[in-house]
Amino acid sequence: MPQLQRLRLDHAPALLEFERENRAYFAASVPDRGDDYFAHFDARHDELLAEQAAGLHFFHLLVGSGGEVLGRVNLVDVADGSADLGYRIAERAAGRGLATAGVREACALAAAEYGLTGLRAATTLDNAASRAVLARTGFTPCGETELGGRPGLRFERNLDREEGRQRP
Ligand SMILES: CC(C)(COP(=O)(O)OP(=O)(O)OC[C@H]1O[C@@H](n2cnc3c(N)ncnc32)[C@H](O)[C@@H]1OP(=O)(O)O)[C@@H](O)C(=O)NCCC(=O)NCCS
């Protein structure tokens, strides 16, 4: 099973490869990151690590046994004890429960390690895989939204500190 690791400086080459390899695949479900993201990847990576060090975000990668990046699970924009959840899994690793396992572990870390009390998420109505992941990891719908011009749903999940300690 791939390991959930906090984002580090030395992850940059494998993370860039993951984003390049899956760019078209991700763009079918979520807005494309744009050419600038790829052109200035290292500078952006440094900025995100600085923001993580300041406590604004908790970024994670799902890393395979050969060091390859198979997915990302991020908790961003931390404020008032809560954060926004985001995730993406490599096309070649899809449908194996990786997103579900990664989100579960990130929720446990959020509760037990990062001291968060709630998480928010959002997905488009037509993203059945993402909705399945959120439903299985304890998120409940709390309203409608729009994402990249497509209708979507907002979700929330309360975090239980003790539950977090018992999970992986
Ligand atoms: C959404 C995403 C993260 C799911 O990753 P994953 O590792 O394949 O997810 P899991 O295997 O943990 O679970 C997916 C579930 O959705 C189900 N699923 C997949 N495609 C589906 C579809 N078109 N309709 C219904 N269910 C679907 C799978 O069968 C699975 O459920 P199961 O285990 O009961 O069979 C991945 O597809 C992805 O990265 N997509 C592009 C980016 C994205 O959409 N990110 C989320 C933004 S909110």
PDBQT file of the ligand as one rigid body, heavy atoms in Angstrom, charges set to zero:
ROOT
HETATM    1  C1  LIG A 201     -11.919  10.951  -7.679  1.00  0.00    +0.000 C 
HETATM    2  C2  LIG A 201     -10.644  10.155  -7.483  1.00  0.00    +0.000 C 
HETATM    3  C3  LIG A 201      -9.754  10.876  -6.480  1.00  0.00    +0.000 C 
HETATM    4  C4  LIG A 201     -10.996   8.755  -6.961  1.00  0.00    +0.000 C 
HETATM    5  O1  LIG A 201      -9.796   8.063  -6.692  1.00  0.00    +0.000 OA
HETATM    6  P1  LIG A 201      -9.775   6.457  -6.508  1.00  0.00    +0.000 P 
HETATM    7  O2  LIG A 201      -8.504   6.095  -5.833  1.00  0.00    +0.000 OA
HETATM    8  O3  LIG A 201     -10.070   5.834  -7.798  1.00  0.00    +0.000 OA
HETATM    9  O4  LIG A 201     -11.006   6.278  -5.516  1.00  0.00    +0.000 OA
HETATM   10  P2  LIG A 201     -11.393   4.952  -4.703  1.00  0.00    +0.000 P 
HETATM   11  O5  LIG A 201     -10.886   3.757  -5.445  1.00  0.00    +0.000 OA
HETATM   12  O6  LIG A 201     -10.984   5.128  -3.288  1.00  0.00    +0.000 OA
HETATM   13  O7  LIG A 201     -12.976   5.012  -4.735  1.00  0.00    +0.000 OA
HETATM   14  C5  LIG A 201     -13.658   5.384  -5.900  1.00  0.00    +0.000 C 
HETATM   15  C6  LIG A 201     -15.035   4.800  -5.837  1.00  0.00    +0.000 C 
HETATM   16  O8  LIG A 201     -15.826   5.431  -6.822  1.00  0.00    +0.000 OA
HETATM   17  C7  LIG A 201     -16.347   4.445  -7.658  1.00  0.00    +0.000 C 
HETATM   18  N1  LIG A 201     -16.422   4.990  -8.985  1.00  0.00    +0.000 N 
HETATM   19  C8  LIG A 201     -15.432   5.263  -9.840  1.00  0.00    +0.000 A 
HETATM   20  N2  LIG A 201     -15.918   5.782 -10.968  1.00  0.00    +0.000 NA
HETATM   21  C9  LIG A 201     -17.261   5.793 -10.822  1.00  0.00    +0.000 A 
HETATM   22  C10 LIG A 201     -18.318   6.180 -11.655  1.00  0.00    +0.000 A 
HETATM   23  N3  LIG A 201     -18.091   6.705 -12.858  1.00  0.00    +0.000 N 
HETATM   24  N4  LIG A 201     -19.572   6.054 -11.188  1.00  0.00    +0.000 NA
HETATM   25  C11 LIG A 201     -19.808   5.566  -9.958  1.00  0.00    +0.000 A 
HETATM   26  N5  LIG A 201     -18.837   5.198  -9.110  1.00  0.00    +0.000 NA
HETATM   27  C12 LIG A 201     -17.576   5.308  -9.548  1.00  0.00    +0.000 A 
HETATM   28  C13 LIG A 201     -15.387   3.301  -7.607  1.00  0.00    +0.000 C 
HETATM   29  O9  LIG A 201     -16.012   2.119  -8.019  1.00  0.00    +0.000 OA
HETATM   30  C14 LIG A 201     -15.032   3.322  -6.143  1.00  0.00    +0.000 C 
HETATM   31  O10 LIG A 201     -16.024   2.714  -5.365  1.00  0.00    +0.000 OA
HETATM   32  P3  LIG A 201     -15.932   1.161  -4.962  1.00  0.00    +0.000 P 
HETATM   33  O11 LIG A 201     -14.613   0.954  -4.276  1.00  0.00    +0.000 OA
HETATM   34  O12 LIG A 201     -17.107   0.979  -4.065  1.00  0.00    +0.000 OA
HETATM   35  O13 LIG A 201     -16.011   0.392  -6.230  1.00  0.00    +0.000 OA
HETATM   36  C15 LIG A 201      -9.867   9.999  -8.828  1.00  0.00    +0.000 C 
HETATM   37  O14 LIG A 201     -10.750   9.440  -9.777  1.00  0.00    +0.000 OA
HETATM   38  C16 LIG A 201      -9.287  11.281  -9.375  1.00  0.00    +0.000 C 
HETATM   39  O15 LIG A 201      -8.183  11.671  -8.981  1.00  0.00    +0.000 OA
HETATM   40  N6  LIG A 201     -10.001  11.936 -10.275  1.00  0.00    +0.000 N 
HETATM   41  C17 LIG A 201      -9.523  13.174 -10.891  1.00  0.00    +0.000 C 
HETATM   42  C18 LIG A 201      -9.389  14.331  -9.889  1.00  0.00    +0.000 C 
HETATM   43  C19 LIG A 201     -10.627  14.505  -9.051  1.00  0.00    +0.000 C 
HETATM   44  O16 LIG A 201     -11.742  14.374  -9.522  1.00  0.00    +0.000 OA
HETATM   45  N7  LIG A 201     -10.412  14.832  -7.765  1.00  0.00    +0.000 N 
HETATM   46  C20 LIG A 201     -11.504  15.067  -6.838  1.00  0.00    +0.000 C 
HETATM   47  C21 LIG A 201     -11.961  16.469  -6.947  1.00  0.00    +0.000 C 
HETATM   48  S1  LIG A 201     -13.328  16.790  -5.850  1.00  0.00    +0.000 SA
ENDROOT
TORSDOF 0
